[in-house]
Amino acid sequence: GLMGFYHVIPKVHERTRYLLPGKRSLVVADIFYMHYARNASEFYAKKTSAVRRWLADPDVEQFGEYFLQQWLTGKFVKWQCFRTPVGWVTTNNPVETFNAKLKKTYTLRERMLMGSLLGQLQVCCRMESVSGVEFHEKSTASSRLRRRATTLRRQRLLVETPSFDGSSNFVLVVSNATSRIYVKPKRKSMEVDRSCGCGCATWC
């Protein structure tokens, strides 16, 4: 089955902690390029280029060997967008969210006997059926996401590439990295437009 990409990324971050930030960013970018490849041939080209570059760098070689074995040649290799059928979502986040709710509210993160589990699932079904939450058939962007997209477009960091005749019915959206500055009180770098929202006390 299709492997969730957001199961891959936490492992990548975990395995690249020892790298310098610049090299770590390049490694993560390579993996995102592979994930968003439009077809198998493009994925193969990006994979070959990335793995060759990783294994040639002594600092990244250990990670390169891990990623090649675990995510490119093992059982869990189907985490690219082009492997998802047209019209199907590329993530199972809603399922994961509901699963988390089941564990938190109904099973209390405990292993249960089958009879008890079925009883709790029955309670869950009753509660969900009367919750009154509207079921949306189409996703809608939040106001925060719309503002973010507008800002990126204005800065020419979010670009939609028009398709050409004979191409697949895909929209290629390229998102470039925003400028970042180091915010000392927070001990981390932040995107410039986000850091502007910090209060005066942050900068004192």
QUIZIPE-V952200 format. One record per run of one state. SS is the DSSP state (a for helix, b for strand, c for the rest). FROM is the first residue (numbers start at 1). TO is the last residue. If there is no record, write none. Layout:
# QUIZIPE-V952200
[[SS/FROM/TO] [SS/FROM/TO]]
This chain:
# QUIZIPE-V952200
[[c/1/4] [a/5/15] [c/16/20] [a/21/35] [c/36/39] [a/40/56] [c/57/60] [a/61/72] [c/73/80] [a/81/83] [c/84/92] [a/93/106] [c/107/113] [a/114/129] [c/130/142] [a/143/154] [c/155/157] [b/158/161] [c/162/171] [b/172/175] [c/176/179] [b/180/183] [a/184/186] [c/187/187] [b/188/191] [a/192/195] [c/196/199] [a/200/203] [c/204/204]]
